[in-house]
Amino acid sequence: MNHRIDAEISPASLEKIVQAILVIKTEMPFLIKLDEKEQKSLVRMDDGRLPFVEKSFDLGGRHPVIEPGPGIIEAGKKDLALFTNLTSVKTDLEQLFEMVTD
């Protein structure tokens, strides 16, 4: 078997890593942990639903007849931007997690 990694994490480096994770959590105070029942009860947006959501906001914003109500389109666009940003963060964290796990 090849010994591919020969490394250590110093106490000072570990403290910096833990602090960096704390900064990430601090910068996203809106994050919550859902229990299994809550997770199953929610409709989630994913890459498959993203085109429909984007088209819905576009059409709802351009056609007052189908506009769902005051502030809904703006709030939805804000949520969509958050989804996009969190997806980017999630991808980076998943890659990091895979590297740590490997």
C-alpha positions in Angstrom: 0.0 0.0 0.0 1.3 3.4 -0.9 1.6 6.0 1.9 0.2 9.0 0.0 -0.2 11.4 2.8 2.3 12.2 5.5 1.0 15.3 7.3 0.1 16.7 10.7 -2.2 19.5 11.8 -0.6 21.6 14.4 -2.7 22.9 17.3 -2.4 26.4 15.9 -3.5 25.3 12.5 -6.4 23.4 14.0 -7.5 26.5 15.9 -7.4 28.5 12.7 -9.5 25.9 10.9 -12.1 25.8 13.6 -12.2 29.6 13.7 -12.7 29.7 9.9 -15.6 27.3 10.2 -17.1 29.5 13.0 -16.7 32.5 10.7 -18.7 30.7 8.0 -21.5 29.9 10.5 -21.5 33.5 11.8 -21.8 34.9 8.2 -24.9 32.7 7.7 -26.9 33.1 10.9 -30.1 32.1 9.0 -29.0 28.5 8.6 -31.1 26.0 10.6 -31.0 22.3 11.2 -34.3 20.5 10.3 -35.3 17.2 11.7 -36.1 14.3 9.4 -39.9 15.0 9.5 -39.4 18.6 8.6 -37.1 17.8 5.7 -39.6 15.4 4.2 -42.5 17.8 4.5 -40.8 20.6 2.6 -40.9 21.1 -1.2 -37.3 21.9 -2.1 -36.0 23.7 -5.1 -33.2 21.9 -7.0 -31.5 22.1 -10.3 -34.4 20.3 -12.0 -37.0 22.9 -10.7 -34.8 25.9 -11.2 -35.8 26.7 -14.8 -39.5 26.5 -13.9 -38.9 28.9 -10.9 -37.0 31.4 -13.0 -39.6 31.3 -15.8 -42.4 31.8 -13.2 -40.7 34.9 -11.7 -40.1 36.3 -15.2 -43.7 35.8 -16.3 -45.2 36.9 -13.0 -43.2 40.1 -13.2 -44.2 40.9 -16.8 -47.9 39.9 -16.6 -50.0 41.6 -13.9 -52.8 39.2 -14.5 -50.8 36.3 -13.1 -48.9 38.4 -10.5 -49.4 36.4 -7.2 -49.6 39.4 -4.9 -47.6 42.4 -3.6 -44.0 41.6 -2.8 -44.2 37.9 -3.7 -42.1 38.3 -6.9 -39.5 40.4 -5.2 -39.3 38.0 -2.2 -39.0 35.1 -4.5 -36.2 36.6 -6.5 -34.4 37.3 -3.3 -34.9 33.6 -2.3 -33.7 32.5 -5.7 -30.5 34.6 -5.4 -29.9 33.0 -1.9 -30.4 29.6 -3.4 -27.9 30.3 -6.1 -25.3 31.6 -3.6 -25.9 28.7 -1.2 -25.6 26.2 -4.0 -22.1 27.7 -4.8 -21.1 27.5 -1.1 -22.5 23.9 -0.9 -20.5 22.8 -3.8 -17.3 24.1 -2.3 -18.1 22.6 1.1 -18.9 19.2 -0.5 -15.6 19.2 -2.3 -13.8 20.1 1.0 -15.8 17.4 2.8 -14.8 14.8 0.2 -11.2 15.8 0.5 -11.3 15.6 4.3 -13.1 12.2 4.2 -10.7 10.8 1.6 
